[in-house]
């Protein structure tokens, strides 16, 4: 589960209560392993132009992770500027996370993340400072893939089912 936020701001305009972070955390736990959960990474290039790419995100030990090929646009952009967003349609909640993503080269950390992916059905394995598998998304390019750890700074969630609500959270 991701870290608990340090502050919550109610964004409701219809009088609903604050959306509890526990509901979002449960949606993350339920939704991230599902292939039908849409998750997108947003980055910005040096010219200020945005880019969005679908990713397979995994939660491991309180952090979100994703992979990217060494020459992929998202890798090159994150190396220049780690600020990014992760947006997800989860069971019952739309979520946008703002923060930073940095590549990890810690082999133990990569092995733990690969195990989470493997448990979710993608046969990922740690390969030195990256992950490899027999396949990945067509846009990922050939293995190996770098592993990025995302640190959330701000999140905005909107409930898609009763009880409705909209909340912004800030993390330490």
Secondary structure, DSSP 4 states (H G I P E B T S, - for coil): -PPPPSEEEE--SSSPPPPPHHHHHHHHHHHTT-TTS-EEEEEE-TTS-EEEEE---EEETTEEEEEEETTSHHHHHHHH--EEEEEEEETTEEEEEEEEEEEE--HHHHHHHHHHHHHTT---EEETTEEE-S---GGG-SSPEEEEEEEEEEEEEEESSSSP-EEEEE--
